[in-house]
Amino acid sequence: MKIEFRSKKLAKILQSESAIRKEYGILAKNLMVRLSELNAAQNLAGLPDCAHCHPLTGDKKGRFSVRIRKNWSLEFKPNLDKIPLLSDGGVDLEKIDSILVLEVVDHHGE
């Protein structure tokens, strides 16, 4: 899957194991696993179930999340003009093969 980052600063952190460890501490190992899974997958449908990839709702509609640890997630959005939908209205994860990483966030700490 093609992965881009919201900012140069975020890219610099998330593309370096030592920077991830320094910035995210206890989350680093799981975060690196998720980034590796995203890199290896051809599309979002190719992620393992343990990633808990899911679309967000409310003011974060259009974004997706994969679990890092407990309340922590890696948040991103499809790097496409339009989110591809299935005939039943669900998201067609097989057609999302490019993402823009937005942030690492504690969803329950906000």
N, C-alpha and C positions, 0 to 999 in steps of 0.2 A: 504494500500500500504506500502511496505517496504521502509523506507527512511534512507539513510546513508549520511554522510557529508564528504566533501573534506578534512577537517582537524579536529583535535581535538578542536582547538580554535573555529572554526565555529560551531561545534556541541555543545560546551559548551554555546555559545551565543544563538543559535537557539533552545535549549532545556530548556531555562529558561526564564520565562516571565519577570522577573526583569532585566535580562541581555539584552533581546531584547529591553525593554523600554530604558535602559541606552544607548545602542549602536545605536538604530535607531530612537529614539525620536518620531516625528510625524508619522513615518511610522509603528510604533510598532503595533498598533491595527490591521491595515490591513494585516500586515505581519503575525501576529498570526492567523488571520482568514484563510489566504492561507495555512499556515502550518497545521492547523486543518482540512481543506478540503482535503489536500493531505493525511493526516493520515487516514481520514475516508473513502476515496475512495478505491475501490478494484483495480482500474487501472486508467490510465489517462482519459479514456472515461467517467469515473464516476465523473469528476470534473464539477462543475456548469459552465454554459456559461459565467457568469460574471468574471470568473478567466482568461478568454482570453488565454487559454493554446494554444501555437503554437510553431512549430519548427522554429529554427533560421536558417539563411542562411549565405552565404559567409564564412568568417573565423571562424564562430561559428556554422557551419553545424554540425549536430549530437547533438546539444544542444536544449533544450526547455526553454520556458519562461512562467511564469504566472504573470499577472499584480498585483502589490501591490498598487500603487498610481501614477497617472499621468504617468511620464516617468520611474518610478521605477518598477523593476521586480525581481522576484526570478528566478535565472537561474539554470538549472539542466540538467543532461543527463540521459538517461535510463541506469540502472545498469545491462545491459545485454551484451552478447558478440556481438550481432548484432541487429540493429534496425529492428523490424518486419514490413514488408511491406504488403500492400494489393495488389490485382492483378492489380489495376490501377496505382500502384506506390506510392500511398499515405501511410502514416504511420498508422499502425494498433494499435490505442491507447488502445484497449481492451487487448492487449498482453503486454503492458508495466505496470507491477505491482511492479516494484522496480526501485528507482531512486537514483542518487548521487547528492546531492545539492552542487552546485559549489560556488555561490555568490549571494549577493543582489547587484544589479547594476542599475545605472541611465544610460539607453541606449542612451539617447540623450545628456548626459553631458560628454561623453567620447571624 
